[in-house]
Amino acid sequence: MDESPIHKDQGTGNSRLDRPVLIISPPRSGSTMLFEAMEQAPNLYTIGTESHVAIESIPEFDPANRQWHSNRLDATDARRPAARLLTEQFYEQLRDRDGRPAEGPVRMLEKTPKNALRIPFFDALWPDSSFIYLYRDVRETLGSMIEAWASGHFRTYPGLPGWSGYPWSLLLVPGWEQLRGQPLPVVVAHQWAITTHTILNDLAALPPQRIRAVRYSDVVSDPPTRIAELARSLGLEWDRELAPTLPLSRYTLSRPNADKWRRIKSMIAAVLPIVAEADDRARAFVAGLAA
């Protein structure tokens, strides 16, 4: 079996995916908003949506076939034939902002919250990739995650073996089994903390020049400036003037508001100790990288 990272066409030696860009964050952090803004860059290609189906339709990457461990994928998985298939499927679905399919080497933008647990996989699969870490105030994010779980619209593994209560929603984190029987806010807090620690540990293993860090609050306060700066820092062209307020993303449940989490302030306050260490790390990481 070929154990080398797969990101090139056989027979041509030319990379089909040239310096892919992946947005990484915990769920409900505003990554769809950022994705929908950035996909307007010329000569940038996306599959047009999140890649849950594209990835988990491959049996080797379906958690049900991995003893329900989690959504984690690592460098070992990138050396399997299934990884070549995934790259091919991505490429076939790529379209630019005008709907034109990819031809030859192209820049790709990818965003799926579960990819927060797959950084080593994509690092090995596409060694020239860049990662954008998006940080959103943990209180706002927890509030949105709780809302997502309770809404029933984000059920990812409703038949998760041994799980009771709200059907499992959003990404499946390592150690989820230890959360059985816990109240929803506790489950969500651990889900966020595990995801954030995983992101930061994995990004720390990469060269700093392959990482960008942005704050959700900075993006929404000045989209035209922040998105253009981010795109250009990645070597992307930028030729559109965004509106001062970005439109609601396709996965919005209720209109974003920095104080919306206060509706369940006591619920969130009770679980802040669970996320405190990860949040401190995240804030320090972003401060060290964000422009």
Helices and strands as residue ranges (DSSP letters): E 21-24, H 31-38, E 44-45, H 52-56, G 59-61, G 63-65, H 75-78, H 81-93, E 107-111, G 113-117, H 119-125, E 130-135, H 138-151, E 155-157, E 168-169, G 176-179, H 184-204, G 208-210, E 211-215, H 216-221, H 223-233, G 260-264, H 265-289
